[in-house]
Amino acid sequence: MKIKSNKMSKPIGLVYILFVVALLADLLLSNVEGSLSKVPLLSPYLGAIVVFLLYKGKSEFLYDSDGEVLNFTAKDSNLAFLGRNYHMVHTEFPKRKLAKYKIASLPLKKSLTLYIQSKEGYSKRQNIPVSYLSSKYLKQVTAELDEVLAKNTTK
């Protein structure tokens, strides 16, 4: 099964652009003597929204369970200029190595934690943000992971 959820990517990109425009307007208008110097600044409000969006996590989620490998990718293509290590989380591993998973719900944020068996015998933990994933898609992913875990325990 493949899932691609990126419907929030464009609106979030628009918020980032509005933040940059508001920041530039605030800088330019605060240095002009007179006309709009008493207007409240916009950039702190939009800055708070940007910090909230960064807290919430990546806006795009890709999942592929076809074949013998599970692929999870969470990315925010609006922040690609910051480098791959920041804007993307990618995990790929064989289905047989999935030990367990957990979905953590924090205030305004959801995270999928995967525990993957390593060759050394301990479990590696991988966190993937799923805040923008709809509940329908999240149920599909958890159902698929439950199937994989059931197959792993019967072997």
Buried (B, 14 or more C-beta within 10 A) or exposed (E): EEBEBBEBBEEBBEBBEBBEEBBEBBEEBEEEEEEEEEEEBBBEEBBEBBEEBBEBBBBBBBBBBEEEEBBBBBBBBBBEEEEEEBBBBEBEBEBEBBBEBEEEEEEEBBBBEBBBBEEEEEBBEBBBBBBBBEEEBBEBBEEBBEEBBEEBEEE
